[in-house]
Amino acid sequence: MKQIFLISAFLLAGFAVSAQDIYSCRNATLSFFSSAPLEDIDAKTTQGVSALNIKTKAVYFKVQINTFQFKKKLMQEHFNENYLESDKYPHAEFKGKITDNIDLTKDGAYPVTVEGTLNIHGVPKTYREKGTVTVSNGKVTAASKFNVRVADHKIKIPSLVVKNIAEVVEVSVNAVYEPVK
């Protein structure tokens, strides 16, 4: 996993970018919340990886699906086996870019728009979402909250449980980056 992450980070970097422009996070927190008439479902992982190129503003996230933890073990089992099919589609991945004209080498809290492709369940879809990047004393953090329509990624919800699972799931992402050395 570490090799995949480092390769991805340097692919984002381009050929003429110095290492201090690349920041990485090996424990990004990703969570989701589904509110449905019969039951709320939430899950979280702290095992996401991410890379951010502060010069080109390229952003990359990857998470292994089966690392999401649920309050109920049966929900986790159904999530992995029936809905996300984590044996067949083991990862979710986002590749994108911050579209705003900001200077991430300077301290500040920057509201940003990130545009890119989110691949879940083997189905890529373009997203354009809001987030915040904060730079403080050389430390970079990123956070975003956005909605994903499960049907957009061909995740099938059986009619028997349609009242238990929302059609739109709220996803939250938080990452604390360190410079790649």
MDTraj code that builds the backbone (N, CA, C; nanometers):
import mdtraj as md
import numpy as np

residues = "MET LYS GLN ILE PHE LEU ILE SER ALA PHE LEU LEU ALA GLY PHE ALA VAL SER ALA GLN ASP ILE TYR SER CYS ARG ASN ALA THR LEU SER PHE PHE SER SER ALA PRO LEU GLU ASP ILE ASP ALA LYS THR THR GLN GLY VAL SER ALA LEU ASN ILE LYS THR LYS ALA VAL TYR PHE LYS VAL GLN ILE ASN THR PHE GLN PHE LYS LYS LYS LEU MET GLN GLU HIS PHE ASN GLU ASN TYR LEU GLU SER ASP LYS TYR PRO HIS ALA GLU PHE LYS GLY LYS ILE THR ASP ASN ILE ASP LEU THR LYS ASP GLY ALA TYR PRO VAL THR VAL GLU GLY THR LEU ASN ILE HIS GLY VAL PRO LYS THR TYR ARG GLU LYS GLY THR VAL THR VAL SER ASN GLY LYS VAL THR ALA ALA SER LYS PHE ASN VAL ARG VAL ALA ASP HIS LYS ILE LYS ILE PRO SER LEU VAL VAL LYS ASN ILE ALA GLU VAL VAL GLU VAL SER VAL ASN ALA VAL TYR GLU PRO VAL LYS".split()
xyz = np.array([
    [0.0837, -0.1186, 0.0000],
    [0.0000, 0.0000, 0.0000],
    [0.0880, 0.1248, 0.0000],
    [0.1980, 0.1220, 0.0770],
    [0.2867, 0.2367, 0.0852],
    [0.3458, 0.2696, -0.0515],
    [0.3850, 0.1665, -0.1274],
    [0.4416, 0.1894, -0.2608],
    [0.3389, 0.2517, -0.3536],
    [0.2169, 0.2023, -0.3498],
    [0.1105, 0.2585, -0.4341],
    [0.0917, 0.4053, -0.4007],
    [0.0910, 0.4366, -0.2707],
    [0.0719, 0.5736, -0.2280],
    [0.1847, 0.6636, -0.2782],
    [0.3083, 0.6211, -0.2591],
    [0.4213, 0.7041, -0.3011],
    [0.4244, 0.7229, -0.4521],
    [0.3942, 0.6168, -0.5260],
    [0.3893, 0.6286, -0.6725],
    [0.2813, 0.7288, -0.7121],
    [0.1638, 0.7172, -0.6506],
    [0.0544, 0.8099, -0.6821],
    [0.0925, 0.9533, -0.6491],
    [0.1585, 0.9721, -0.5353],
    [0.1991, 1.1069, -0.4958],
    [0.2929, 1.1671, -0.5981],
    [0.3884, 1.0900, -0.6457],
    [0.4835, 1.1448, -0.7409],
    [0.4232, 1.1602, -0.8806],
    [0.3236, 1.0788, -0.9132],
    [0.2528, 1.1001, -1.0395],
    [0.1810, 1.2345, -1.0373],
    [0.1246, 1.2666, -0.9210],
    [0.0578, 1.3958, -0.9073],
    [0.1570, 1.5105, -0.9184],
    [0.2795, 1.4852, -0.8767],
    [0.3788, 1.5911, -0.8676],
    [0.4240, 1.6442, -1.0025],
    [0.4190, 1.5640, -1.1051],
    [0.4762, 1.6052, -1.2319],
    [0.6258, 1.5823, -1.2274],
    [0.6935, 1.6120, -1.3324],
    [0.8349, 1.5801, -1.3395],
    [0.9254, 1.6901, -1.2872],
    [0.8799, 1.8143, -1.2866],
    [0.9690, 1.9251, -1.2513],
    [0.9356, 1.9862, -1.1151],
    [0.8688, 1.9124, -1.0273],
    [0.8269, 1.9662, -0.8995],
    [0.9172, 1.9107, -0.7905],
    [0.9547, 1.9945, -0.6974],
    [1.0416, 1.9489, -0.5895],
    [0.9598, 1.8776, -0.4817],
    [1.0279, 1.7961, -0.4024],
    [0.9615, 1.7157, -0.2998],
    [0.8873, 1.8014, -0.1976],
    [0.9369, 1.9210, -0.1658],
    [0.8694, 2.0015, -0.0645],
    [0.7322, 2.0514, -0.1094],
    [0.6989, 2.0354, -0.2362],
    [0.5661, 2.0720, -0.2846],
    [0.4633, 1.9616, -0.2595],
    [0.5095, 1.8406, -0.2282],
    [0.4211, 1.7267, -0.2089],
    [0.4006, 1.7021, -0.0602],
    [0.2747, 1.6935, -0.0210],
    [0.2375, 1.6627, 0.1159],
    [0.1577, 1.5330, 0.1146],
    [0.1740, 1.4521, 0.2182],
    [0.1024, 1.3251, 0.2232],
    [0.0352, 1.3065, 0.3584],
    [-0.0673, 1.2226, 0.3560],
    [-0.1397, 1.1857, 0.4769],
    [-0.1645, 1.0356, 0.4688],
    [-0.1214, 0.9631, 0.5699],
    [-0.1373, 0.8173, 0.5715],
    [-0.2517, 0.7714, 0.6611],
    [-0.3199, 0.8647, 0.7235],
    [-0.4300, 0.8286, 0.8136],
    [-0.5480, 0.9249, 0.7968],
    [-0.5854, 0.9488, 0.6724],
    [-0.6996, 1.0365, 0.6457],
    [-0.8261, 0.9722, 0.7033],
    [-0.9105, 1.0549, 0.7605],
    [-1.0377, 1.0083, 0.8154],
    [-1.1466, 1.0298, 0.7110],
    [-1.2153, 0.9223, 0.6792],
    [-1.3286, 0.9293, 0.5878],
    [-1.4472, 0.8667, 0.6592],
    [-1.5608, 0.9312, 0.6484],
    [-1.6805, 0.8765, 0.7114],
    [-1.7999, 0.9043, 0.6220],
    [-1.9049, 0.8287, 0.6469],
    [-2.0288, 0.8576, 0.5749],
    [-2.1472, 0.8376, 0.6669],
    [-2.2557, 0.9078, 0.6313],
    [-2.3782, 0.9033, 0.7092],
    [-2.4960, 0.8897, 0.6141],
    [-2.5809, 0.7944, 0.6453],
    [-2.7004, 0.7689, 0.5661],
    [-2.8201, 0.7799, 0.6592],
    [-2.9083, 0.8744, 0.6315],
    [-3.0292, 0.8899, 0.7114],
    [-3.1478, 0.8413, 0.6296],
    [-3.2147, 0.7386, 0.6804],
    [-3.3298, 0.6799, 0.6115],
    [-3.4450, 0.6690, 0.7107],
    [-3.5677, 0.6502, 0.6612],
    [-3.6842, 0.6471, 0.7499],
    [-3.6748, 0.5470, 0.8659],
    [-3.6163, 0.4302, 0.8430],
    [-3.6135, 0.3291, 0.9483],
    [-3.4842, 0.3242, 1.0282],
    [-3.3758, 0.3774, 0.9708],
    [-3.2482, 0.3603, 1.0405],
    [-3.1425, 0.4551, 0.9854],
    [-3.0629, 0.5107, 1.0763],
    [-2.9457, 0.5873, 1.0350],
    [-2.8261, 0.4935, 1.0329],
    [-2.7395, 0.5130, 0.9350],
    [-2.6203, 0.4305, 0.9227],
    [-2.5007, 0.5233, 0.9112],
    [-2.3978, 0.4961, 0.9915],
    [-2.2744, 0.5710, 0.9776],
    [-2.1557, 0.4776, 0.9941],
    [-2.0479, 0.5133, 0.9274],
    [-1.9258, 0.4339, 0.9321],
    [-1.8070, 0.5275, 0.9175],
    [-1.6917, 0.4786, 0.9636],
    [-1.5727, 0.5631, 0.9639],
    [-1.4484, 0.4772, 0.9465],
    [-1.3481, 0.5352, 0.8806],
    [-1.2160, 0.4760, 0.8738],
    [-1.1120, 0.5855, 0.8932],
    [-1.0004, 0.5483, 0.9504],
    [-0.8876, 0.6406, 0.9625],
    [-0.7687, 0.5871, 0.8828],
    [-0.7995, 0.5027, 0.7845],
    [-0.6942, 0.4374, 0.7070],
    [-0.6864, 0.4848, 0.5623],
    [-0.7421, 0.6008, 0.5351],
    [-0.7294, 0.6563, 0.4003],
    [-0.5906, 0.7141, 0.3794],
    [-0.5478, 0.7183, 0.2553],
    [-0.4214, 0.7840, 0.2213],
    [-0.4531, 0.8985, 0.1259],
    [-0.3694, 1.0005, 0.1316],
    [-0.3935, 1.1169, 0.0478],
    [-0.2615, 1.1841, 0.0145],
    [-0.2610, 1.2523, -0.0973],
    [-0.1468, 1.3350, -0.1366],
    [-0.1997, 1.4678, -0.1878],
    [-0.1247, 1.5731, -0.1609],
    [-0.1607, 1.7071, -0.2044],
    [-0.0349, 1.7740, -0.2566],
    [-0.0424, 1.8246, -0.3786],
    [0.0677, 1.9005, -0.4358],
    [0.0307, 2.0475, -0.4195],
    [0.1009, 2.1183, -0.3295],
    [0.0618, 2.2571, -0.3016],
    [0.0956, 2.3519, -0.4160],
    [0.1792, 2.3090, -0.5075],
    [0.2146, 2.3942, -0.6215],
    [0.1119, 2.3789, -0.7356],
    [0.0823, 2.2539, -0.7734],
    [-0.0117, 2.2303, -0.8839],
    [-0.1564, 2.2212, -0.8353],
    [-0.1735, 2.2057, -0.7018],
    [-0.3036, 2.1913, -0.6362],
    [-0.3741, 2.0600, -0.6715],
    [-0.2972, 1.9596, -0.7145],
    [-0.3522, 1.8265, -0.7394],
    [-0.3814, 1.7589, -0.6057],
    [-0.4921, 1.6840, -0.6012],
    [-0.5366, 1.6165, -0.4799],
    [-0.5645, 1.4699, -0.5133],
    [-0.5245, 1.3807, -0.4227],
    [-0.5472, 1.2376, -0.4426],
    [-0.5883, 1.1752, -0.3093],
    [-0.6931, 1.0931, -0.3113],
    [-0.7363, 1.0158, -0.1952],
    [-0.7601, 0.8720, -0.2385],
    [-0.7282, 0.7788, -0.1486],
    [-0.7592, 0.6381, -0.1730],
    [-0.7895, 0.5734, -0.0391],
    [-0.8932, 0.4896, -0.0372],
    [-0.9295, 0.4198, 0.0851],
    [-0.9715, 0.2774, 0.0504],
    [-0.9296, 0.1852, 0.1352],
    [-0.9711, 0.0465, 0.1206],
    [-1.1109, 0.0353, 0.1811],
    [-1.2065, -0.0126, 0.1026],
    [-1.3471, -0.0163, 0.1432],
    [-1.3686, -0.0954, 0.2719],
    [-1.3023, -0.2083, 0.2860],
    [-1.3299, -0.2927, 0.4019],
    [-1.2708, -0.2389, 0.5327],
    [-1.2094, -0.1198, 0.5305],
    [-1.1598, -0.0602, 0.6552],
    [-1.2659, 0.0242, 0.7269],
    [-1.3797, 0.0488, 0.6613],
    [-1.4867, 0.1242, 0.7268],
    [-1.5441, 0.0419, 0.8416],
    [-1.5580, 0.1053, 0.9573],
    [-1.6104, 0.0400, 1.0765],
    [-1.7506, 0.0928, 1.1069],
    [-1.8413, 0.0015, 1.1369],
    [-1.9809, 0.0324, 1.1665],
    [-2.0098, 0.0017, 1.3131],
    [-2.1158, 0.0611, 1.3667],
    [-2.1567, 0.0302, 1.5035],
    [-2.2127, -0.1114, 1.5140],
    [-2.2778, -0.1565, 1.4066],
    [-2.3347, -0.2917, 1.4043],
    [-2.2563, -0.3776, 1.3053],
    [-2.2084, -0.4909, 1.3517],
    [-2.1273, -0.5808, 1.2688],
    [-2.2049, -0.6269, 1.1445],
    [-2.3354, -0.6524, 1.1575],
    [-2.4164, -0.6977, 1.0438],
    [-2.4220, -0.5918, 0.9343],
    [-2.4285, -0.4646, 0.9730],
    [-2.4272, -0.3555, 0.8739],
    [-2.2953, -0.3581, 0.7961],
    [-2.1859, -0.3771, 0.8668],
    [-2.0544, -0.3811, 0.8038],
    [-2.0456, -0.4977, 0.7050],
    [-2.0982, -0.6104, 0.7447],
    [-2.0985, -0.7286, 0.6579],
    [-2.1803, -0.7029, 0.5314],
    [-2.3005, -0.6499, 0.5464],
    [-2.3851, -0.6203, 0.4297],
    [-2.3218, -0.5148, 0.3395],
    [-2.2622, -0.4126, 0.3999],
    [-2.1945, -0.3069, 0.3254],
    [-2.0862, -0.3653, 0.2347],
    [-2.0016, -0.4514, 0.2906],
    [-1.8898, -0.5082, 0.2151],
    [-1.9337, -0.6157, 0.1157],
    [-2.0268, -0.7003, 0.1551],
    [-2.0644, -0.8135, 0.0695],
    [-2.1727, -0.7786, -0.0325],
    [-2.2758, -0.7069, 0.0089],
    [-2.3928, -0.6869, -0.0774],
    [-2.3935, -0.5556, -0.1543],
    [-2.3432, -0.4480, -0.0934],
    [-2.3570, -0.3172, -0.1552],
    [-2.2302, -0.2707, -0.2261],
    [-2.1208, -0.2603, -0.1540],
    [-1.9957, -0.2121, -0.2143],
    [-1.9131, -0.3239, -0.2758],
    [-1.9465, -0.4485, -0.2451],
    [-1.8766, -0.5641, -0.3019],
    [-1.7249, -0.5450, -0.2926],
    [-1.6769, -0.5283, -0.1689],
    [-1.5372, -0.4903, -0.1477],
    [-1.4370, -0.5963, -0.1938],
    [-1.4793, -0.7208, -0.2115],
    [-1.3875, -0.8204, -0.2695],
    [-1.3614, -0.7899, -0.4170],
    [-1.4649, -0.7435, -0.4849],
    [-1.4554, -0.7133, -0.6284],
    [-1.4027, -0.5716, -0.6534],
    [-1.4433, -0.4772, -0.5687],
    [-1.4029, -0.3362, -0.5805],
    [-1.3418, -0.2935, -0.4467],
    [-1.2150, -0.3259, -0.4224],
    [-1.1570, -0.3084, -0.2890],
    [-1.1281, -0.1639, -0.2469],
    [-1.1237, -0.0698, -0.3415],
    [-1.0859, 0.0672, -0.3078],
    [-1.1847, 0.1694, -0.3635],
    [-1.1902, 0.2827, -0.2976],
    [-1.2518, 0.4028, -0.3531],
    [-1.1358, 0.5000, -0.3736],
    [-1.1433, 0.5779, -0.4808],
    [-1.0310, 0.6645, -0.5155],
    [-1.0822, 0.7960, -0.5734],
    [-1.0155, 0.9045, -0.5357],
    [-1.0467, 1.0360, -0.5916],
    [-0.9189, 1.0974, -0.6461],
    [-0.9270, 1.1477, -0.7687],
    [-0.8166, 1.2215, -0.8303],
    [-0.8736, 1.3534, -0.8789],
    [-0.8185, 1.4629, -0.8297],
    [-0.8730, 1.5921, -0.8691],
    [-0.7760, 1.7050, -0.8505],
    [-0.8329, 1.8257, -0.8521],
    [-0.7508, 1.9457, -0.8435],
    [-0.8317, 2.0566, -0.7770],
    [-0.7626, 2.1368, -0.6959],
    [-0.8230, 2.2572, -0.6398],
    [-0.8306, 2.3594, -0.7528],
    [-0.9497, 2.4128, -0.7780],
    [-0.9692, 2.5016, -0.8926],
    [-0.9457, 2.6487, -0.8594],
    [-0.9372, 2.6797, -0.7320],
    [-0.9226, 2.8197, -0.6908],
    [-0.7789, 2.8680, -0.7065],
    [-0.7648, 2.9977, -0.7294],
    [-0.6332, 3.0597, -0.7419],
    [-0.5873, 3.1040, -0.6035],
    [-0.5244, 3.0103, -0.5299],
    [-0.4780, 3.0386, -0.3950],
    [-0.3322, 2.9970, -0.3819],
    [-0.2671, 3.0514, -0.2811],
    [-0.1263, 3.0193, -0.2566],
    [-0.1171, 2.9362, -0.1293],
    [-0.1018, 2.8058, -0.1459],
    [-0.0979, 2.7156, -0.0313],
    [0.0377, 2.7126, 0.0386],
    [0.1291, 2.8003, -0.0008],
    [0.2565, 2.8104, 0.0700],
    [0.2468, 2.9133, 0.1829],
    [0.1340, 2.9842, 0.1906],
    [0.1157, 3.0888, 0.2924],
    [0.0091, 3.0464, 0.3926],
    [0.0315, 3.0808, 0.5204],
    [-0.0653, 3.0488, 0.6248],
    [-0.2011, 3.1111, 0.5946],
    [-0.3057, 3.0378, 0.6298],
    [-0.4411, 3.0876, 0.6131],
    [-0.5400, 2.9734, 0.6017],
    [-0.6664, 3.0067, 0.6145],
    [-0.7750, 2.9111, 0.5933],
    [-0.8383, 2.9453, 0.4596],
    [-0.8358, 2.8521, 0.3682],
    [-0.8800, 2.8774, 0.2317],
    [-1.0033, 2.7947, 0.1978],
    [-1.1178, 2.8617, 0.1734],
    [-1.2306, 2.7868, 0.1178],
    [-1.1943, 2.7511, -0.0263],
    [-1.2126, 2.6252, -0.0631],
    [-1.1712, 2.5797, -0.1955],
    [-1.2824, 2.5022, -0.2637],
    [-1.2689, 2.4946, -0.3944],
    [-1.3512, 2.4046, -0.4745],
    [-1.2562, 2.3026, -0.5346],
    [-1.2936, 2.1765, -0.5200],
    [-1.2132, 2.0679, -0.5743],
    [-1.2948, 1.9979, -0.6816],
    [-1.2337, 1.9775, -0.7977],
    [-1.3014, 1.9095, -0.9076],
    [-1.2182, 1.7886, -0.9480],
    [-1.2860, 1.6761, -0.9661],
    [-1.2138, 1.5566, -1.0060],
    [-1.3054, 1.4373, -1.0183],
    [-1.2437, 1.3206, -1.0278],
    [-1.3176, 1.1969, -1.0498],
    [-1.3125, 1.1093, -0.9259],
    [-1.4299, 1.0721, -0.8785],
    [-1.4437, 0.9797, -0.7669],
    [-1.4846, 0.8452, -0.8239],
    [-1.4055, 0.7430, -0.7930],
    [-1.4350, 0.6082, -0.8404],
    [-1.4741, 0.5236, -0.7199],
    [-1.6009, 0.4851, -0.7165],
    [-1.6548, 0.3976, -0.6131],
    [-1.7261, 0.2829, -0.6831],
    [-1.7069, 0.1616, -0.6333],
    [-1.7774, 0.0446, -0.6872],
    [-1.7471, 0.0250, -0.8353],
    [-1.6263, 0.0678, -0.8760],
    [-1.5839, 0.0526, -1.0146],
    [-1.6458, 0.1517, -1.1105],
    [-1.7150, 0.2517, -1.0570],
    [-1.7843, 0.3493, -1.1413],
    [-1.7281, 0.4892, -1.1159],
    [-1.6591, 0.5473, -1.2157],
    [-1.6071, 0.6833, -1.1996],
    [-1.7148, 0.7877, -1.2267],
    [-1.7131, 0.8954, -1.1490],
    [-1.8059, 1.0066, -1.1702],
    [-1.7341, 1.1354, -1.1325],
    [-1.7561, 1.2390, -1.2118],
    [-1.6962, 1.3688, -1.1859],
    [-1.7754, 1.4422, -1.0778],
    [-1.7022, 1.4997, -0.9844],
    [-1.7608, 1.5792, -0.8765],
    [-1.6929, 1.7150, -0.8733],
    [-1.7674, 1.8136, -0.8276],
    [-1.7161, 1.9488, -0.8027],
    [-1.7718, 1.9867, -0.6660],
    [-1.6845, 1.9895, -0.5647],
    [-1.7300, 2.0057, -0.4273],
    [-1.6488, 2.1115, -0.3536],
    [-1.7070, 2.1627, -0.2469],
    [-1.6430, 2.2637, -0.1618],
    [-1.5672, 2.1963, -0.0488],
    [-1.4659, 2.2646, -0.0003],
    [-1.3882, 2.2168, 0.1131],
    [-1.3092, 2.3311, 0.1713],
    [-1.2246, 2.2984, 0.2674],
    [-1.1390, 2.3980, 0.3299],
    [-0.9983, 2.3404, 0.3426],
    [-0.8991, 2.4181, 0.3021],
    [-0.7591, 2.3827, 0.3237],
    [-0.7038, 2.4883, 0.4177],
    [-0.6407, 2.4419, 0.5254],
    [-0.5820, 2.5324, 0.6236],
    [-0.4314, 2.5092, 0.6283],
    [-0.3567, 2.6170, 0.6196],
    [-0.2112, 2.6115, 0.6293],
    [-0.1728, 2.6913, 0.7532],
    [-0.0975, 2.6282, 0.8443],
    [-0.0555, 2.6950, 0.9666],
    [0.0825, 2.6448, 1.0065],
    [0.1796, 2.7344, 1.0025],
    [0.3175, 2.7003, 1.0390],
    [0.3681, 2.5767, 0.9644],
    [0.3398, 2.5704, 0.8362],
    [0.3877, 2.4604, 0.7540],
    [0.3035, 2.3343, 0.7620],
    [0.2008, 2.3334, 0.8460],
    [0.1111, 2.2189, 0.8588],
    [-0.0113, 2.2437, 0.7701],
    [-0.0484, 2.1441, 0.6910],
    [-0.1603, 2.1578, 0.5977],
    [-0.2689, 2.0585, 0.6362],
    [-0.3925, 2.1070, 0.6474],
    [-0.5069, 2.0199, 0.6725],
    [-0.6127, 2.0473, 0.5666],
    [-0.6935, 1.9466, 0.5400],
    [-0.8012, 1.9605, 0.4424],
    [-0.9265, 1.8934, 0.4972],
    [-1.0407, 1.9521, 0.4673],
    [-1.1682, 1.8965, 0.5112],
    [-1.2741, 1.9263, 0.4069],
    [-1.3656, 1.8303, 0.3906],
    [-1.4769, 1.8495, 0.2984],
    [-1.5926, 1.7611, 0.3422],
    [-1.7116, 1.8054, 0.3090],
    [-1.8330, 1.7282, 0.3330],
    [-1.9171, 1.7425, 0.2067],
    [-1.9592, 1.6291, 0.1491],
    [-2.0355, 1.6334, 0.0248],
    [-2.1271, 1.5121, 0.0164],
    [-2.2174, 1.5151, -0.0779],
    [-2.3149, 1.4079, -0.0952],
    [-2.2821, 1.3206, -0.2153],
    [-2.3072, 1.1911, -0.1979],
    [-2.2894, 1.0935, -0.3051],
    [-2.4209, 1.0186, -0.3223],
    [-2.4724, 1.0200, -0.4437],
    [-2.5933, 0.9437, -0.4760],
    [-2.5486, 0.8016, -0.5096],
    [-2.5962, 0.7028, -0.4330],
    [-2.5481, 0.5658, -0.4496],
    [-2.5763, 0.5116, -0.5898],
    [-2.6878, 0.5501, -0.6496],
    [-2.7214, 0.5032, -0.7840],
    [-2.6204, 0.5517, -0.8881],
    [-2.5573, 0.6673, -0.8640],
    [-2.4570, 0.7198, -0.9575],
    [-2.3359, 0.6278, -0.9699],
    [-2.3161, 0.5426, -0.8687],
    [-2.2031, 0.4498, -0.8702],
    [-2.2510, 0.3047, -0.8824],
    [-2.3740, 0.2898, -0.9317],
    [-2.4349, 0.1585, -0.9566],
    [-2.4331, 0.0680, -0.8338],
    [-2.4569, 0.1294, -0.7194],
    [-2.4714, 0.0537, -0.5952],
    [-2.6199, 0.0255, -0.5802],
    [-2.6554, -0.1005, -0.5849],
    [-2.7961, -0.1406, -0.5837],
    [-2.8445, -0.1618, -0.4401],
    [-2.9611, -0.1036, -0.4131],
    [-3.0256, -0.1201, -0.2841],
    [-3.1503, -0.2066, -0.3067],
    [-3.1528, -0.3281, -0.2506],
    [-3.2696, -0.4138, -0.2695],
    [-3.3964, -0.3486, -0.2152],
    [-3.5092, -0.3694, -0.2816],
    [-3.6350, -0.3060, -0.2411],
    [-3.6751, -0.3452, -0.0992],
    [-3.6316, -0.4595, -0.0540],
    [-3.6639, -0.5067, 0.0802],
    [-3.6072, -0.4138, 0.1890],
    [-3.4936, -0.3510, 0.1621],
    [-3.4299, -0.2640, 0.2622],
    [-3.4228, -0.1183, 0.2184],
    [-3.5008, -0.0806, 0.1179],
    [-3.4933, 0.0552, 0.0639],
    [-3.5240, 0.1622, 0.1687],
    [-3.6029, 0.1307, 0.2704],
    [-3.6334, 0.2284, 0.3754],
    [-3.5246, 0.2334, 0.4821],
    [-3.4273, 0.1434, 0.4732],
    [-3.3174, 0.1405, 0.5696],
    [-3.1945, 0.2167, 0.5198],
    [-3.1842, 0.2374, 0.3896],
    [-3.0645, 0.2980, 0.3315],
    [-3.1041, 0.4163, 0.2447],
    [-3.0420, 0.5289, 0.2684],
    [-3.0727, 0.6504, 0.1934],
    [-3.0174, 0.6423, 0.0515],
    [-3.0826, 0.7110, -0.0398],
    [-3.0361, 0.7181, -0.1785],
    [-2.9144, 0.8090, -0.1908],
    [-2.9033, 0.9044, -0.0979],
    [-2.7903, 0.9977, -0.0959],
    [-2.7198, 0.9844, 0.0382],
    [-2.5883, 0.9687, 0.0320],
    [-2.5071, 0.9484, 0.1515],
    [-2.4150, 1.0693, 0.1680],
    [-2.4081, 1.1211, 0.2903],
    [-2.3186, 1.2333, 0.3204],
    [-2.1793, 1.1780, 0.3537],
    [-2.0793, 1.2260, 0.2808],
    [-1.9417, 1.1809, 0.2995],
    [-1.8599, 1.2950, 0.3592],
    [-1.7784, 1.2638, 0.4598],
    [-1.6875, 1.3615, 0.5204],
    [-1.5447, 1.3122, 0.5053],
    [-1.4546, 1.4052, 0.4748],
    [-1.3135, 1.3737, 0.4551],
    [-1.2310, 1.4732, 0.5352],
    [-1.1329, 1.4226, 0.6098],
    [-1.0405, 1.5074, 0.6856],
    [-0.9012, 1.4488, 0.6740],
    [-0.8047, 1.5340, 0.6437],
    [-0.6669, 1.4878, 0.6294],
    [-0.5712, 1.5905, 0.6880],
    [-0.4694, 1.5422, 0.7561],
    [-0.3614, 1.6255, 0.8085],
    [-0.2355, 1.5814, 0.7350],
    [-0.1757, 1.6730, 0.6630],
    [-0.0641, 1.6404, 0.5736],
    [0.0711, 1.6766, 0.6334],
    [0.1706, 1.6016, 0.5899],
    [0.3097, 1.6309, 0.6224],
    [0.3878, 1.6369, 0.4934],
    [0.4921, 1.7173, 0.4867],
    [0.5739, 1.7222, 0.3631],
    [0.6410, 1.5877, 0.3389],
    [0.6456, 1.5487, 0.2113],
    [0.7166, 1.4266, 0.1731],
    [0.8642, 1.4608, 0.1722],
    [0.9431, 1.3811, 0.2389],
    [1.0880, 1.4093, 0.2480],
    [1.1674, 1.3137, 0.1646],
])
top = md.Topology()
chain = top.add_chain()
for i, resn in enumerate(residues, 1):
    res = top.add_residue(resn, chain, resSeq=i)
    for name in ("N", "CA", "C"):
        top.add_atom(name, md.element.get_by_symbol(name[0]), res)
traj = md.Trajectory(xyz[None], top)
